Amino acid sequence: MKKQLKKEILKHNPFKKHHNNTALIALGVAGAAAAGAIAYFYFTDNGNDARNKAADSLSEAIDKLSHNIKDEFKSLVSAFISDKTGVAKHTVKAVADHVSE
């Protein structure tokens, strides 16, 4: 009985490293840093200003991108219609601009 108990105690030695937990620790540190950043952005005045500036610049970038995509699509469709009908591309594009607005 004593031998079996001694083996059980030695098997569960708390000072012996059984697993590599580096990834788990790194994940915890990254989560804590993310939580700190979110708290800064939402609970401080400077963070609120930074968040608003980031949102404004992102909104401007999305507006530019959508405008460029819309122009490219109109150009592509105008070229396709022009090839099929024989009408000048700039005329078709002018009509498409008028219709889309």
ABEGO torsion letter per residue (X at the ends): XAAAAAAAAAAABAABBABBAAAAAAAAAAAAAAAAAAAAAAABAAAAAAAAAAAAAAAAAAAAAAAAAAAAAAAAAAAAAAAAAGBBAAAAAAAAAAAAX
